[in-house]
Structure formats: C-alpha cells, structure tokens
C-alpha cells in the first residue's frame, strides 16, 4: 500500500513510499476514526509512522498536534526529522526547558513537540497568556507510553495526560513497545477495542534471539567494567568476523569513550578484520569530526555515541554506522530510545548506572527491552542477537524479563501527595468530592481495579484521606467547614506546585521564610545554599570515597557537621560554582547538580519574595546568578546585563567596573579602554542603560534632633533607569559615639530596627515616610536600602547620621 495512494497531500511527509504490514492494519483506526488509539508493537516495527499518520489526520482537519517525546534529546531529533512537514508549510515547534519559550510561535504551531515534564509544567500554567496554547490541542501522540512505569517520570506523564484530557479533551494516540497489559492502558485512555492494537513479535521485521550472559564479579568495580567489556566483545566477535555490526550499550558518556579505546586494542590483539584505514575517501571524510578521539577511532571501525558529542559528530557516526563504515559502536541508552540504528548484535554491558541525583541504580527494565529491541537489521539480517551481561546474582531477574516482558504499572502512589497538591493549587480540585473524580481519571485507578490487592485498592479512599490530612497539617491545603467541603491551596501549596517542588523541600523553604519574616533573622548566602543542599531533590546524592577530600577542601572552616555526605557534596559543588572553581574530582556530577540547584534557588527566591520580602528574594537571585556564572560577589550585578557572561563580567571587574552603574559612568570610551571591542562595548553599554538605576534624595532630612522630639520626613527614591519592581526598606540604628562613617551602594547588611518596608513597581519615583525621633543616644544612623527581587543587582544603600542633642 503506497503512502501517496492513502495520503496524497502528505506523501512527502513520510521517509518511505510504502506502508508495512503493521502500519496497514492500523491505518483504518487512525485515519477513519476519531477514537483514541493504543498501539503496542515490537521495537523497530515502524511505530513512528503511526504517530505521523495521526498527525496528518489532525493537520488535514485543520487541527494542532502535540507529540510527547520520552527524552529531551529526542525532541531535537524530531524537529530535524519533521523538516518534511515544514516543507509542506506546516510549522513544527519544540518546547523544552532548555529553550526560551516564544508563546506566539507556540500558539501558531501546527505540531508541538514536548517532554512529559515540560507539558506538566505548561498545563499547570495553562491559564496564563504564556502557556494558553496547551488548551488548543486536537491530537496528543504519546511516544513510548510504557514510560508510565518509570519511577518519578511515570507519574508525571500519567497525571499530565489526565489533566490535558480535562483541559481540552484531545484525541490521544498512545504508542508503546510490546507490553502484556495493553488493555489497561486502553481502558485508561477510553480507547475502544477496534482502535486498540497489540502487534506481537511476528510483526518484528527481524526475529530476535536474546539471552543473559554472566561474568565473574571481582572486588574492584573498575576492573569489573573491563571483565564485562571483554564478555561483550566475545559476544560481538563472531558477528564482526562475518561483517555484521554490533552495538554495545554502556552506562555513561565517559564509559563510551573508554570502552571504545580499550575495544580497539582488544580487536587488534584478536586480529579481527575491521576498519577502513585503507579507504582514502573515508579517511578524508573522517576529518570532518570535531572530536579527536572519535576521529582516530572510526578509522578502526570503532566509534562511540552520546548526547555530549556535537550534533555534527553524532550525525556522522549514525550515517557511517548505517553505511557499514563503523562496525562496533558504543553508546548510552539515549540511542535506544531515539535513532533507528539497528545492529545484528546488541550487548548491554552495564545494567547499573550512576545517576548524579540518585546514586547507583539498576537500569530500568523498559530501557533494557528497548535496547535489545535494536537487534536485527531489516533487509540485511534474518535474526538479531541481543544479550544482557550481568552478575550471576541478577541473571534470573533478567531471564524472567526477557521471557515474560514487563507489565506497565502506575507509579502515582509514590508521589500521590505532590500531584494532589498540584491539582488543588491549579483549582482543578475545589472540594472533597472532586478528589475521587480526579483519581478516577488516572492509570493508577485503572491498574488498581486490575490488581486490587497489590494496589491496596479496597483502602484507596482512606489513602486519599490520609494524603489530604497530611497536606492540611503541613499547611499546603486548607479545608472549608463541614458545610461546604471546599479545598483550597495555601500560598505554600501554590508555590510548591508552580515551581515543581517536592513537598518536603517546599516545607523547608517555607520554614526559612518564616524565620526571616517572623523572627527578623538576617538572611545570609549560606542559609540559601544549605536550604538547597538539603532539599529532598538531592536526597539520593552520594559522595564517592574519591570525592571526599575535594569536598572537605571546599568546605574547610565551615560548620557542616550536621549535614550528610551527599548534602556536603552538593554544598561543595554549589560553593565551587559560585567561586568559579569546581574541583575536578566533583566535575562529573557538577553540571546536573548545578542545573537542579539553580532551579531550586529560583523557587526559593519566589518563596522569599512572597513570604519574607523583596530583600531576601534579591539575595537569592544574586546567589543563583553566582552559581550560574561563577563570578565574585561584588561583580554579580554585571550578569544582569544582556551579553555579559562569566568571562566578560570577570574581565570588567578586573578593570574596576563591577556594577552596571560603573558601566554607564565609564561610557563607551571607558569600555573600549577596558579592552572591549567597539561593537561589544556598545552592546554592553546599552544593556547597562536598560536596567533600573536609583538615586536617593533625602530632601530636608535633619542633621540633629532634640531628645524626646519626633519628626516625620519624606525620602524620595528616584529611578532614572528602566522601570522595575523594587523593594524599599528603611532601618534605624543606635550607633553610639564610635560608629563608622556612612557608606553608600555597598553590599552590607541593614543592621538596625526596620521602620518602613514596601514593595512597589518603581517607574519614576516614590517617597517613603521616615520617622526621626530623639532617642536616648548620641546619634542615630538611618539607612535606606533599595533592591530588585527579580534581578541580581546589588542593593543600593545610603545612610544619614542624626545627632541627638
């Protein structure tokens, strides 16, 4: 059946000309019906085409399609693959946390591509102008719906799909690798029997022979990696000798490189005929690679592939593997979920992976099955071979997985409180009766009916009540009186939902806010760093023995005895990042920890802004900017200027230009003298001018006041730069006769009694009343402090001394 015959207007949107047997059988359900669809089929059987068929039907009907990709790396690949739709004048727009959202483009897009996490975030904010596009979806395609069974990510996908269906009721097309309980997924999504497809292994284009091979486990984990590598090469060798290709999955990016290096030596030792060093054209083509190690490796027929390589290098490796120039490829799991890159032999060398946030964990059974599904090249092989290499103690577990498959379970019970809080915060649950209504839309509810004992289904209502009681007790939710049964989120609950926090972390942040607001405690950068380092999101971080000396060196002289080893590691990484000097021993996990920490600090800033005031929020914003940019505390304000990153900020600070005000005062000539090119100097100068700039006018503020007298004067806060939200605070301090001279514009605390505190959107100027009183002291020091809670600018402070006579 030719594509052009079925979809003449969309023939060019497909990468092939004819549908295969599996695709033909699914066609009527996808194109001739508007019912929801669930399709389970073996890996490499052509499921992507089912997604594209559903998208084509939506586009033909004038609708908008949403494609949910399981990994962020795959959203970019879909953007590239679907240039074919762009050529047909349909726009494709990828929405991820790594890109700045353009709401106008998202609103006008014909095809949206998102991860479950980004869709969750967007649907939580659906009533904002920025994210309203998520309520205008006509078809939602879930790629790899068996992701439902993946730890925390599974519950995110589950509640997000339930929420999306309540918001705009799109047609849902769910695609999956083979799973035994496809009927449960169909029941959850209300897909009728005629549009529920379960394609068995007979639809695999190539038969799969899979099995488990063990290795002799030693005392040294480093040596064990090489024992498993030699086992993997043993399994691949017969195929390599017959010009077949092998794909070996390892646990980390670094391991792909090290395994490829070692494999080249071993292949030479075994005299396996591989490589293309005599191919002059390929030798020339290999010079296009940006990675030196990879360039040397491919000439021996060995390569590695991971998300850290440049797109150019990944594309070339994939192209050469398909062409047969690369015969042995080492990769991380990302390749199994994304690129259609089959091999005659697939070996999973590592069944355990190191996660920076979770420590050492078993690879997901779903990942294992997905990887093995890459075995066998359609059109080239009659049989594909897939092997799991593991310790003998785990062998039976993997044999059962290969024999029986993996039923898809709901993971919602593990995070029920968090998701229930989010629904209440969004206003989708407003009274007690709606709690069960919401729960009945989840996969958890359906699976509980299938396995009532395992899911403790008879006690479900009690479980939900316990969750609600806990949310109330921890001040995330308020219940109305017995007459109206209403449920409403507190500010704490709203912020926890908005910023995607675990509830324990939100409670910690709220407690810090209470200490600042109620007790008047002065917030320090260390308070912010410790609140983040002890967040539940980092609970599973572990410190390896080799890292502990580096952690101790960073934290020397700091009181951290009450912190656990993992928390100290996070704290050390954050301190190092703020100083621009993360120790090498901590660098492997630093990127992930920093990325999560800046998100958490941003959330803490919002808590402080709402519950403790703009001055505390400004401090959090500055700490966040320092961790992002690694700049000195006195130069952090420079990062608020567009086009000024860590390097340029440090360079300008070295030249004595450490604040945006310094930049404006220096002018273009001063910036050029600081060794900026004229073009860069102009951009930096314009960026500095686009920020707020404060002048404090004390007016007729007295220099003296008699004991017992009181006066009220007004101080004017003038913004001569761009308008911005500002926090203004006035404090007074009994200095005594030995007090230091007045300071202005420096980042020192406002010691003293707070007299006035206000938050305002400062366009031109504002006035604050200041009471001057003749106290029993030699003199009094009044301080006016202005901060911008949403920008990492240093506080602007000015002081006046009033003598008491």
Secondary structure, DSSP 8 states (H G I E B T S, - for coil): -BHHHH-GGGGGGSSSSB--HHHHHHHHHHHS--S-EEEE--TTS-HHHHHHHHHHHHHHTT--EEEEESSHHHHHHHHHHTHHHHTTT--EEEE-TTS---HHHHHH-SEEEEEHHHHHHHHHTTTSTTTGGGG--SEEEESSGGGGGSHHHHHHHHHHHHHHHHHH--EEEEEES--TTHHHHHHHHT--GGGEEE--GGGSSSEEEEEEEEE---S-HHHHHHHHHHHHHHHHHHHHHTT--EEEE-SSHHHHHHHHHHHHHHHHHHT-----TT-HHHHHHGGG-S-HHHHHHHTTTEEEE-TTS-HHHHHHHHHHHHHTS--EEEE-THHHHSS---BSEEEE--SEEEETTTEEEE--HHHHHHHHTTBS-TTT-SEEEEEEEEEGGGHHHHHHHHHH-------GGGGHHHHHHHHHHHTS--BHHHHHHHHTTSHHHHHHHHSTTTTTGGGHHHHHHHHHHHHHHTTSEEE--TTT-BEEE-HHHHHHHHTT--HHHHHHHHHHHHHHHHH-----HHHHHHHHHTSGGGTT----GGGHHHHHHHTTTS--TTS-HHHHHHHHHHHHHHHT---GGGHHHHHHHHHHHHHHHHHHHHHHHHHT-HHHHHHHHHHHHHHHH---GGGGGGGGSTT--HHHHHHHHHTT--SHHHHHHHHHHHHHHTT--HHHHHHHHHHHHTS--EEEE--S--SEE-TT-EEEEEEEEEE-SS-EEEEEEEEEEE--TT------S------SEEEEEEEEEESSEEEEEEEEE--SSSEEEEEEEEE-TTS----EEEEEEEEE-
